[in-house]
Amino acid sequence: MPVATTAVLSLDCAEPEELAEFYAEVLGAEIQEVTSLDRIDIAAPGGARMSFLRDHGYAPPSWPRPDDSQQAHLELLVDDIDAAERKVVDLGARPLDTKNNGGPRDIRLYSDPAGHPFRLRLV
């Protein structure tokens, strides 16, 4: 019997409302009822859940610099990586590494509007 039935990826950020809106658009998720402005939750149709926690002293990760460790990153599985790239950039993502574009193992690295790294990867 499992200890838990699901997991939630929680990200610290300065503005949880903005980051929740970004990922809700990217994942087609719904923003859950807000009970605290310091924590916003979203739930996606496929079962993915994320939380965004206000940190007044937040500083974004600096990955992939070798002197700072990568705390975590999110991989988003997509069918059309070019269309997904256009959408996330339009929503405010910043490309970090897209130089290896093309082919069946195409992976592209971005930061979300709060600076967390995430990757688009073909399914």
Buried (B, 14 or more C-beta within 10 A) or exposed (E): EEEEEEEEEBBBBBBBBBBBBBBBBBBEBEBBEEEEEEBBBBBBEEEBBBBBBBBEEBEBBEBEEEEEEEEEBBEBEBEEBEEBBEBBEEBBBEEBEBEEEEEEEBBBBBBBBBBBBBBBBBE
